[in-house]
Amino acid sequence: MTALTDLLDLRGYLILDGAMGTQLFEAGLTAGEAPELWSLENPEEVQAIHRSYVQAGSDILLTNTFGGNRHRLKLHRLQGQVAELNAAAVANARVAADEADRTVLVAGSMGPTGELIEPLGTLSVAETEDAFAEQAAGLAAGGADIIWIETLSDLREVEAAVRGARRTTDLPVVATLSYDTAGRTMMGLTGTEAGTRLAELGIDGIGANCGANIADTEAAIADISAVCGDIPVVSKANAGIPVWKGATLAYDATPEVLAAHAHRTRMAGASLIGACCGSTPVHISMMYRVLAGEIPVPDIDPPEGTRVDQSAIDPDHHRSGRRRRRR
């Protein structure tokens, strides 16, 4: 048993946090800056973001380390600070988590390297694994409860990240992919293929995050749920689609839209539910309240293209507090 499985068994489902980048830009991050550096230079701001998600109902906080591997940090000449930046980010999340009057877990975020693996690119599988092993070690040293691999599209990169994490830590590992190309990842992977292969790796959570739209994320969740057995399924969709509003780029999904989406994904089998780009603590709060049964599910139809079996939805299921069993 792990802290993740213990908490999931106790509560039936868990609420994840929302976007980190969106909130950092609101706090003053500028384009071209390294978000990860804020964990050292502006720790109070990062802690405040984590704290706002705890107050909104999040049970799991993802660290400010999405680009915390040596290849992404090299763009900012920070490749020599992998361990320091990752440990500092965990420490900031731990402040908010440990202040809570309930158990809140810290998940060490590991995003893609930003490089293509041979033969499409120049990065070898071994180099990819080494980069993730180094980052995972920094996250573990900082006190993370989970290694959270996210927004990947290449199955080989996911496998390398899992191997790297297991090489340097004994923490539970969760992996989510981004479905943004006609219902597939950028590298052509379907939800069924990802769910099947990642289940074989014996990881602790599988799912979808980010992506082109809510419909593609929900379709991927349904496909993954159908093949991954009892492994917890993760849903962390963007807050709709980014649109220009004057000179400002904003996401078009209201808190009500994401709350209705959270209900549908819960009914489709997801038990780790949050949001990604463009989402805020306000979105997470409404998702939390709907799933807890505190307020009614918003009367909003699924987006076009969603493949959720509406006839299978039990409107009282989300109040039961029990984990969904595979049929």
N, C-alpha and C positions, 0 to 999 in steps of 0.2 A: 504494500500500500504506500501511496505518496500523499503529500499534502493536497495535491490536486484531486486525487480520487477520493480521499477522505471527505473533502469539502463538497464534492459533487454528489457523493452518496448521501450526505447529510441534507443537502438542499434540493437535489433533483435537477437543477440547472443553475448556471452561474451567469452573472452579468459581467461582460467585459467593458473596457473603457471605450472612448471614442478617439478622435484624431489627436495626435500630438502636434504635427506640423501646423495645422490650422491655428491651434492655440498659441504656438510659438510666434507665428506671424502677427497674431493679434497683440502679443506681448512686446513686439518690436524687432523680431528677427527679420533681417533683410535678405533679399535674393542674393545668392552667392555665398552667404555665410554657412558655416558648418553647424547644423543644429546640435550635433553631439558636443560641441565645444561649450554650449550653454550650460551643460551639466557641471562644468568647472567654473565658468566665469559668471553665470547667473543662476546659481542653484536655487535661490528663493523663488525665482519665476517658475522654474521647472517643478519645484515642490508644490507650488500653488496650483499648477495645472493638474497634477496628480490628486491633490486634495479636493479639487472641484469635482473630479470624477468619483472619488470615494463618497462625497456628499450626495452625488446624484444616484448612487446605488451600486457602483461597480464593485465586484468581488475580486477582479483580477486587473492589475495595472501593468501595462506594457511600458518598458523602459524607453528612454530617449536615445536608442542605440540602433535605429533602423539602418543607418549607414556606418555602423561602427566596426566594419571589417577593414583590413589593411588596404584593400584595393579602393574602396570608396574614400577612406580617409586620406589616401595619397593625393587625391584631387585638391586637398587643402593643406598638404605637407604635414599631415598629422599621423602618418602611418607608424611612427615610433611611439605613439601614445595609446595604442589599442587597449592595453590592460588598464591604464589609468582612466581613460574616458568611459570604458564600460563599467568599471567598478564604481566610479563616481555617479553614473546614471542610476545604477541599482540603489546606491545609498540615498539618492533623492527620492526615488519611489518608496523606499523602505520607510522614510520619515512619514510620508502620508499614510502608508499602510499600517504602520505600528501605532499611529495616533488613533486609529479607528476603534470603535467599541465592539467590533466584530472581527472575524478573521478575514483579512484581505491579503491575497497572494501577489507576489511580484514576478512577472514573466520577463525574462531577458529577450528583447526583440533582436532578431537577426534577419535583415533584409538581404537582397541579392548582392553579389559582388559588383554588378554592373559590367562584368566582362563575359564574353561568350567562351564556352569550353571548346577545346579542339574536337573536331577539325573546323568548326565554324568560326572559332576565334583562336586566340593564342594561349589561353589559360588551360593548363592541364588539370585533369581530375585531381591529381595529388596536390597541386597547388591550391585548388579550390578547397579541398578538405583541410589543408593546413590553415588556411585563412579562417575558416569557421571554427576549427579547434582552438585557435588562438583567441578568437572573440568569446567563445563559450567559456573558456577558462577565466577570462576577465569578469564575465557575468557571474559565474559561480563564486569567484573570489569575493565579489561584492555582496553576495548573499541572496542571489536570485533563488526563487522556488521552482521555476520552470524555465526551460529553454524554448523560445517561441520563434520558429522559423516562419517568415511571412512574405507574401507578395512575390513568390517565385513562379516561374513558368516552365522551367526546364527540369524534367524528372531527374536527370543526372546531377544537377546542382542540388536538388532537394536531398538526394541520397548522400551526396558528399557532405552536406550540412549535417545530416543525421549522424553519419559516421564521425565527423569532426566533433560534434557535441558529445558523443558517447566516448570518444577517445580521451577527453579531458575532464568530463564530469559524469556524475551518476544521477543527474537530475532528469525528471520526466521531460519528454520532448513532444512538442506540438508542431504541426506543419500545415500551413495554408497556402493555397495557390491563387493567382489572380486570373479570372476568366474574363478576357477582354477582346477576344477575336472570334466573333460568331459563335459564342458559347464554348470556346476552347481557350486554353492559355495561348500566349504569343508563340509558343513552340508547338502548338497543335494538340495539347493534351486535353482529353475530356475528363469530366468529373468521374465517370465510371473507371477509366484507366487509372486516374490518380488514387481514387479510393481503394481500388483493388491492390495496387502495388504498395502503397503506403501502409495498408493494413498488414501486408506481408512483412514489413519492417518492424512491426510490433510497437509502433509509437503510441503516444498517449492521447492524441487528438488529431483529427484530420478535418480540413474544411476549406472554405473559400473566403477571401477577403479582397478588398479594393474592387477591381473589375470595371467593366465598361458601364454597367447599369445594374439596377436591383434585379431585373428579370433574369439576367445571366447568372447572377450570384444564387438566386433562389433555385434555378434549374440545376446548377452544379451541386447545391446542397442536397436536392432530391436524389440526384444520381449517386453521390457519395454515400448518402444514408442507406441506399439500397444494397450496397456491396461491402460496407466496412464492418459489418457485424456489430458488436457491442462497443466498439471504440467511440468515444464521444466525438460528436460532430460540431464543428465551429462555423459560425456565420458572423462575418464582420464586413458588411457591405458599405460602400460609400453612401454619403447622404445625397443620393440621386446623381445627377449629371451636372458638371460645371457649366455655368452660363455667365455671360458678361452682363453686368448691370451697370451701365455707364462705363466707368474706368475700373470697376471692381469685378473680379471673378468670384462668383459664389456658386454654391451647390443648391440645386432646386428642390430637394426633398425636405419638407417640414418635419418637425418632431412627430406629428400625427402620421405621416407617411412611413417613417421608420418604425414607429410603434406598431402599426398594422403589419409591416414587414416582419418585425420580430415575432409577432404572434404566429404568422404563417410559417416561418422557419422553425419555430418551436414545434408546431404541429407536424412539420415535415421531418422531424427527427433531431434537430439541432439542440444541444444542451449547453453550449458555450456561445453566448449571443452578445454582440456589441456592435460597434460601427467603426468605419474607417474614414477616409478623406472627407473633409467638409463637415463632419459631425462635431457636436459640442456637448457639454454637460447637460444642456437642455434636452437634446435628443435622447441621451442616455437615461435621463430622469423619466421621461415619458415611456420609454421602452421598459424600464424597471417597473413602473406603476401598472402598466398594462399586463405584463407577465405575472405580476404579483396579484392581479385581480383587484387592485385598488380603484381602477377606473375602467370603463368599458373599452373594448377594442374599437378603435376608430373605424367608422364605416367608410373604408376606402378600398376600392377594388384592387386586385393584384395588377401590376403593370403588364402590358401586353407582352406575351412570350413566356410568362411564368408557367411552369409546369408543376403546380401543387394540386394534389387531389383534394378538392374542397369537400367532397362527399365524406372524406375520412376524418374531417375535423370535428372533434368533440369540444363544444364551446366551454365546457367546465374542466377540460383536461389540465389546463395550465394552472389551475388552483390546487391540483392534487398533491404537488410537491414530490411526485415520484418520477424516477427516470423512465423515459420511454423505452419499452422493450421491443426488440426486433421481432417482426412477424415472419 
